[in-house]
Amino acid sequence: MPPLMLFRKLHKWVGLVLGLQLVLWTVSGAAMAIIDHHAVAGEHIGHAPKPLTLQVEPLPLSIVQQAAPGAVALTLKPVAGRWVYEARTAEGTRLIDARTGAPAPVDAEVARAVALEQYAGKGRVKAVTRLSRPNMETRDREGPLWRVQFDDPGDTAFYVSEATGQLLDKRTNAYRVWDVFWMIHIMDYTDRQSFNHPLIWTLAAAGVWMSITGFVLIFLAFRRSDFAPLLGWVPRRR
């Protein structure tokens, strides 16, 4: 195959691949803009927990520190209707009952109560599952987590931290659809987090190559007579 023909063919097929990716970028970007971001964030399906009045005197910090040696921070907060101290240590975070000083682990029942406390839908809890590590829907979080699944039309799932008892994420089908378009848009088909990876670099290099070769092909595809109407002269006839 002559070099010029090979050059044109490469330009054509690389252009086709880039064109298809441009279509995917356009469609995915438009879809993410159209899908209601309030629905994606799950704002319609959750609300803030009701304020809880402190009815008993919590343990003094000196006693709490004995229950959590090495704590660098202590925070008094309500979790599922009871007051606890959140103790942060070098080994991690743990909860301590503010009245007794006993450990207050976040088990399935506590996670269920936390989710129901902030759930604004009409569904019922279908399942409570412990995740030793975050899944794709909670990839920005740290595990372990509790996944509280509801049987509403949106297939809602609430994720509660096992360490802090905090509601971390609210996921519905709106988020899941949006997340697929996000994956397509950033072209990260594994983790769906990075838009700086070899596939993006390859397409960027291909785009530069297309621009350079396209500029070169302009001079090969046109003749001087093609620009006659623009230049205001008529080529001589032989």
Buried (B, 14 or more C-beta within 10 A) or exposed (E): EEEEEEBBEEBEEBBEEBEEBEEBBEEBBEBBEEBEEEBBBBEBBBEEBEEBEEEEEBBEEEEBBEBBEEBEEBEBBBBBEBBBBBBBEEEEBBBBBBBEBEEBEBEBEBBBBBBBBBBEBEBEBEEBEBBEEBBEBBEEBEBEBBBBBBEBEBBBBBBBBBBBBBBBBBBBEBBBBBBBBBBBBBBBEEEBEEEEBEBBEEBEEBBEBBEEBEEEBEEEEEEEEEEEEEEEEEEEEE
